[in-house]
Amino acid sequence: MLTKSPKPAYKRYITWGLKTALLIEGVGLAASYGLWYKLNTERDFRLYMYRNHNWILEGYYGLGEAIAENKIRDLDQAIWRNEGKI
């Protein structure tokens, strides 16, 4: 008859730690994608971020200018000035 022996404690802790790390990584990835999607699609949200969390918006603009060389920053600021929001 085969006897079953329990896993060593360190293996359980390593497994639990890896699962927790992967879960946290997945949640962080989903949150960052959600923020990017909202920044990419809503100009009013970009205005909110411009007023309250400018460092995040600077990162978004910098990434867009580095990868695709788009001028969303200039377009946003021109529209906001015409509307009197900034």
Secondary structure by P-SEA (a helix, b strand, c coil): cbbbbbccaaaaaaaaaaaaaaaaaaaaaaaaaaaaaaaaccaaaaaaaaaccaaaaaaaaaaaaaacccaaaaaaaaaaaaaccc
